[in-house]
């Protein structure tokens, strides 16, 4: 359940090719970003610049690089597994 009307629910996929299920795409207020290449950090910065005054529930999805950025940006790392969508929704709802 959404706890605050202005909360941003963000998933940043780092170098990921996983298809996204409708349950994640249809989550109210979700923002999905797909980053890859040499300028991943710049891509992340641009994604996070919107609505800086809003609280954020930020997840990074992927392997070791996603874990690195989760630590760098104080987000949550979710390893890319077959249950990644369920884990994302559980993270956003808690």
N, C-alpha and C positions, 0 to 999 in steps of 0.2 A: 504494500500500500504506500502511496506517495505521502511522505511526512510533511513536506512543505511545498507550497505551490510554486515557489521560485527555485527549487533545487534542480540543479543540472545533473542529469544521469548520463555520464560519459564513458564510452568504451573506446580506447585507442588500441587498435590492432597494429602490432609492430611486426612487419615482415610476414604477415599471416595471409594464407590463401584459403582459410576455412570459410565455407559458405555459411551465411548467417541465417538462422531460422526466423520465421515470421514472429515467433513469440518475443524475440529480442527487438526486431525492427518495429513491432507494434507497441512496445512498452511506452507508456505515456511520457513524453518529454525526452526520450532518449536521443542522444547524439552519438553517432558512430563515425569514427575516423580511421582511415587505413593509411598507414605510414610505411615508407620503405625508402631505401637509398641512402646516399651520403648525408642528406640534410634532415634526417628524422627529427632531431631536436628542434630545428626551426619549424618543421611541420606541426610538432606538438605545441610549441609556443603560440603559433597562429591559431590553433584550435582552442586554446585556453584563454585567448584574449577577449572573447565575447563575454559580456555580462559578468565582469569581474566582481561585482557586488553580490552575486548569488552564491549560495553554498553549492559545493560540488561533491558528488560521489563519483570518484575517478578510479577507473580500472584500466590496467594495461594488460592486454591479452597477447600471449606469445611465449617465446622461449627466453633465453638468457638476456637478450637485449631488452625485452619487455620488462623483465625483472629489474634490470639496471635503471630504466626510466621510472618505474614505479617507486623505487627508492629515491631517485633524484627529485621527483615531483611530489613526493609524499602521497602517492596513490597506493592502490592495492594491486598486487600482481596476481593474475589468474593464468595458470599454465594452459596452453592450448591442448585440450583433451576432448574426447567425444562428448563430455558433459559441460563444456564451457558455457553454453547458453544458460543452462540451469544454474550454474554457479554465478554468472553475472546477475541474473534476476534475484537470486537469493541475497547477493551482496547489496544490490540496490534497495531491497525491501527491508534489510536489517539496519 
